[in-house]
Structure formats: C-alpha cells, structure tokens
C-alpha cells in the first residue's frame, strides 16, 4: 500500500499534468493559427506577383 506521502505526491503529479494539458492544447491552436496566417500571406503574395 502507498503511504500518505506517496499518495499526495502522486495526486500532485496528476494535478500538475491536468493543469498543463489546456496550456498544451492552447499552444497547438496558436501554432495552427500561425500556420494558416502564413499560408494566407503566401497566397496574397502569389496573387500580387
């Protein structure tokens, strides 16, 4: 069986992971937004030339 210290350490790790997950998904959406903005700029540049 786990002791109280081990259990609190495990629950702390879980809360840290669950805290970071939305930040990671936000980062991915920011990256995809930047990629679509870059491709939009490239299309505009291609039309301009």
Secondary structure, 3 states (H helix, E strand, C coil): CCCHHHHHHHHHHHHHHHHHHHHHHHHHHHHHHHHHHHHHHHHHHHHHC
